[in-house]
Amino acid sequence: MVKGEKGTEGFGSRAVDGPGRHMSLIILRKGVAMKGTKRFARVGTFLLAGTLCLSIVLVASVRQSDAATKTVKFGTVWGLTGPGSEFGLLAQRGEIMCKDWLNAQGGITVKGEKYQIELVTEDTKNSPEGSVTAANKLVHQDNVKYILGMAVPPFVDAIASVTEPAKVFYIASIHDDMSPKYPFTASAMYGYSCPKPVVYEYLHKTYPSVKKIAFTTVDDPAVAKAADAARAEMKKYGMTEVGAVKYPFGSQDYYPVLNKVMTFNADALDIGMEFPGGAASIVKQVRELGFTGPIMGNSPWDPIFVRDKIGSKEYATDFIIPTFEPASAAAQLPPILKKIVQMWSDTYKVPFISDSLRGWDPVYELAQAIEAAQSFEPADVLKAFQKMKAIKCSTGTVKVGGLKTYGINNMVVQPCPLTRIQNGNIEFIGFKPLNIP
């Protein structure tokens, strides 16, 4: 921890980057409103006016040539309202950008015919009930054959409860509980338990004196699974667990949880999974209570967004998370990711936020699976997806895996980025390969 007056020192000249990211969330929140369930309404700021006008022109063009244009519908689900909706809005923008990019290149080609991608989006309202309602509408009213999106475990499970019986191919942004019992549910990237080896190896090398670990966990089976993966890694390095506190999903005040954590006298704290704002609140509040050890996160939160929400250099330190920020990671970014970052800047006129990739990847991967299958039937697309030895995503060309680990080949095995926030600075450690056979 930096010495000095706690909680008062800001980010100085680096703050020019931070407010831009907050502004991007304000723009997204004000500028994206759902009208009914399928289309986007007004943009509430001049920064996106050019993008909106272009979209109107494109839509008009497609309507004028409906007879000649073939389309394929991708159902998408995001929490656009409710707690944590910042993530949903960012991911939605990522998927729109990917759809537009693919369509500009001709869309999807099946049996010599070209098809433009159409996104049909529903708001899950960030609740299990809203997720079921959204999935039911897409499957039974809109008759979509594929659904994409969501990364919160209980919401993913709720959507899968609709898609599995209907044999609709569902690619969640992140899914950690794959099984042959649910063959039509896949993950666009590695699950939440997968970064634990990378995180704990770094913790051991960088903080060799750390021996006692405490946990805070949302009360959910997928979160518990990730915590168990952390416990397995701890044993490799002679670390022990000194306590864990569970709390209900959607909590806003973490002080009761963290006051209990402080009684454990831990050397480090593993906060597991949370929405980005929730993670920042936990870090800020536990630092306010006097915790000075390293803190490990488990979700791919945008580091600048989280850092700025924490609010001071004094608190935003010794925070290790599996994510990246373009400026600090520039030398190691794959070419496709550099392109995505530039496209985001050109399209939305605000700094790139990595959470948007949770929307990009499912669209990109499904499009490739359809072309590999040369069919639109979900069962055919799923089989092609499972057999793909190479698939392109935001982090380059990777593989589809998980057969030995989960009993089914339904996970896109991306490399794991690792970042440390230290004294308010973003330090990119690198992209680390994951072993998910």
N, C-alpha and C positions, 0 to 999 in steps of 0.2 A: 504493500500500500504506500502511496505517496504521503510524506509527512506534511503536516500543515493543518489549516483549518478545514475540517471535514465538510464535504457536501457543498462547498461554495465555489470551487474553481471550475470554470467552464472549459470549452474546447478551443478558445482563442481563434486563430486564423482558420482552423479546420472547420469552424462552425459554418463557414460559407457553404460547405458541402452538406452539412446536416439539415439546415432549414429547407434546402431544396428538396430533400427527401420528404420532410414533413409536408411541404407544399404539394408534392406529388400525391400524397395520400389525400390531402384536402381536395385536390383537383379530381381525383378518382371518386372520392366520396360524393362530391357535389355534381360531378359531371356524368356519372353513370347511374341512371335510375331505370328500374325495370318497368316497362309498360306491359301489363299482362304478364307474360312469361317469356316472350320470344325476342323482343327487340329492345334496343337501347334508346333512351330518350335524350333530352337536351344535355349539352355540355355546358357547365356553369362557369366557364372561365375562358378568357381569350387565348390562353396557351394551347388549348386543344381545338380552337375554332377551325384551324386549317385542316386538321385531321378529320373533323366532323364533316366539313364541306366535301372533302375527298370521298368520304364514305357515302354521302348522299349521291354524289355523281356515280360512284360504282354501283350502288343499289339500283339507281335509275337505269343504268346501262344494262344490268342483268335483267331487269323487268321488261325492258324493251325487246330483249332477245330470248325470252323464256322458252320459246319453241325450239330454239337451237341450243340452249344451254341445259346440260344435264347436271343434276346436283346429287350429293349424298349427304344425309343429315347425321351430324354427330350431336347426340344429347350431352349437355354438360351441366354439372351441378356445383354450385359454390354457395358459401354463406355470405351473401351480399348485404344482409342486415343481421343485427344481433351482435353479441360479444365476439370480438375477433374478426369482424367483417373487413378490417384493413387487409388481411391476408386474402380473403375471397376476391376483393376488388382488384388487387394486384395480379393474382393468378388469372382472373378473367381477362385482364388486359394482355397478359402473356399469351393466352390461347388465341385471342383475336389477332394478335400480331403474327402468330405462327400460321393461322388460317389464311390471312391475307398474303403472307409470303409464299405459301404453297400454291395458293390459287393464281398468283402472279406468274408462277412457273408452269402453269397448265393444270394444276390440281392433281387428281389421282387418275391414273390410266389403268383401266380394266378391259381386257380383251379388245384392245385397240381404240376404245372409247374414252374420252376425257370427261371427268366429272369435277365440278367445283364443290368445295366443302361448304356446307351451311351449318352454322352452330345454332342449336336450339337450347337455350339456357333456362334453368330453373333455380330459384333461390331456396336454399335449404333452411334459411333463417337460423343457421347454426344451432340446430337442435335435432335429436334423433327423430322426433315426430315430423319436423319439417323436411328432413331428409327422405323419410318414407313417402311423404306427400309428393315431393318433387320427383322422386323416381317413378312413382305410380303414374303421374301425369305424363312423363316422358315416354314410358313404356306402353301404357294402355290408351292414351289419348293421342299422343304425337307419333306413336308407332315407330320409335327409333330402335335401331338394332344394336347401337353401341351407346354407352354412357361413359363420360370421362370426368375426373375431378375429385376433389376433397382429399384431405390428408389427416383429419381428426378421426382416430380409431372408432369411437362409437357411431360417428356419422357414416363412415365407410361401411361398417357392419350393417347399419340400417338400410343403406342403399342396396347392398348386396342381398339383403333379405327379399328385395323385390326383383332384382336382375337375375339372380340364380334360378328361381323357378321358371322365369320367362325365357331362360337361355339367351339373355342379352349379354354381350361381351362388355364387361366393365373394367376399365383401366383406372384405378385410383391413382392419385398423385403419389401417395405413399401408403403402403399396406404392409403390415408386419405379421399377419396371421393367416398366411396362405395355407391351403390344404387341398388334397385331392377331393375332399368333400364339397369344395366350392370351386369347381374347375373353370367357371366363367369369370372369375375375379382375379385380376393381375395388378402388379405395381409398376408404375413408370420409373421408379428408382428403388434403391435399397430401402429396407424397412428400418424402423426406429432402433432396433437392437443392434443393427449391423455396425454403426460407427463406434461402438464401445471399445473394441480392441485398439482402434486408432487413438481414441481419446485417452485411454488409460496408459497406453505405451508412452504417449507424450507427457502425461502427468508424471509418470515414474521417472522419466529421463530429466524433466525440467524441474521437478520439485521432489528430489529424492528423500527429503525428510518427512514427506506426507505418509502417514501410516493409518490414520483413523478417518473413515469416510462416513458422512451422514447423508441421508436421502430425504428429499421431498418428492412426493409422487401424487399425481391425480389418481383418484380411485377408479381405475379402469384396467381390464385384463392386459391390454396391449402395453400400457405403461408399466405394469408389473413385470411383463416379460422383458422389457428393456432393462429394468432395474436388476432382474436376475442375471441378464447378460453382463451387466456391470459387476455384479458380485463374483461371477466366474473370472473376470479379468483381474479383480482385486487380489484374488488368491495367488495369481501368478507372480505378483510383486510383493507378497507378504503384507498386504493391507487388510484391515479388519473393518467391519461395519459396527458403528457405535450407536446407531439409532436411525429410525425412519418415521416420517410423519405423512399420512395420507390426508388428502382433502378433496372435497367434491369438485367436479368439473364446473367451470364458470365462476369460481371464486374471484373476488376483487380485492379483498383485504387479507393479506398474507401474514400480518403481524402475529396472530394467534399461533399459526403454524411455525413461524420462524422463532418466536419466543421459546417454544419447546425445543427447536433445533439447537438453540444456543446452550441449552442445558447439557447437550451431548459432548461438548468440548472437542468437536471434530477438527481435524486438520484441513479437510476439504469437504465441499458440499456438492453433491450431484443433484441437480434440480430436474432432471428428466425432461419431460415434454410439457409444452405450454404454448399458448399463442404468443407472438412476439412481444406484445405489450405486457402480458402477464409475466413473461420471463424477465423483462426489464424491471418490473415492479418488485419481483422477488430479490433480484440482485441489489437493487437500491435499498429495499427495506432491511435486508439482512446486513448490509454494510452499515446502515444507520444504527443497527443494534450492536455493532462492534465486531462483526465477523471479518477477519483479515486474510483468511486462507483462500486458495484457488477455488473457483466455482466452475463446474462443468455443466454445459447444456447438452441437449440431445436432438434438437431440431435445427433445420437449416435456415435459421432466422437471418435476415439481412443485418450484418454487424453494425453498420452506421445507424440504421433505424433503432436498433436495440441500445447502442451506446448513447445516442441522443436522448432516448426515453429515460435512461438511467440518470442522466442529467449532470454529472460532474466527473472530472478525472479521478477524483478521490475514490469514487465508488465504481467507476467503469475501469476496473483493473483486475488482472489475474482471472479473466473470464474466458474459458476455452469452449469453442463451439464448432460443430462440423458444417462450416459454410465458407463463403468467400466474399470479397468486395473487389470490384474490377480494378481500381487504381492500385491497391496493394498487391494484387495477384496478376497484374498485367503481363509480366514476363512469362507466366506459366499458363495463361489462358489458351485453350485450344482455339483454332481458327474459327470454328462455328460459334463459339461463345463470344469471341470478339465481335463477330458479325451481329449477334443478337444484341449485345450491349449497344453497339452503334445504331442498330435499327430502333431500339427503344428510345435512345436520345433523339433521333431524327423524327420519330413518330409522335412522341408524347412531350418532347421539349422539357423533360425533367430528368434528374439523375436516375440511373438504373438501380432497381431494387431486386435483389436476387430471388425473393419470394415469387416473382413473376414467372420463374422457370417452372414452378409447379403446374402452371397452366400450359406452357409451351410444350413440354415433353409428352404428355399424353396424346395431344393432337398429332405431333410429329411421328410418334411411334405407331399410332393406329393407322395413319396414312400409309406407312411402309408395310404394315402387316396386311392391309387390304391389297396392296399391289403385289405382295408376295403370294397371297392366296389366289389372286385373279378371280375373286369372288366377293360378293357382299354378304354372304351368309355368315352369321356370327360364328357358327361351329367351324367353318372353313377358315375364317380369319384367325380364330383362336389357335387352331392347329398350325397354321403358318407361323404365327407369332412364336409359338413354343419351339419351333424347329429352326428359328433364325439364328444362324451362327454369328451374324454381325447385324447390329441395328444402330442407326444414328440417333443421337440425342444431343442435348445442349452441351454435354461435356466431351463430345466426339463420338467415335465409333466404338461400341462396347458389345457385350453379349447378353443374351437372355439366359438366366440360370435359375437355380433353386431346386432342381430335381432331387439332389441328395439331401439338401438342407430341409426342404419343406415337403418333399414328395411330389412336387409338381413344378414344371419349368415355366413359371409365370412372373418372374422378377427380372427387370432390366437392371443389370449390375453395373451401375455407374461408379466411377472413382469417388472417394470421399474427400471433399475439401476440408482443411482444418485451419482455423483462425484463432488467434488469441487477441483479446482486447486488453491492452496494457497501458495504464496511465492515460486513457483516452485515445490512444493510438491503435490503429488496426494493423496487426502483424499477421501476414499470411504465411502459414507454415508449409503448405503444399497440398497437392492432390495425392491422396494415398490409395493404392489399390486395395480392394476388398476381396476376400476369399469366400464366395458364396456358391459352392458347387451345386 
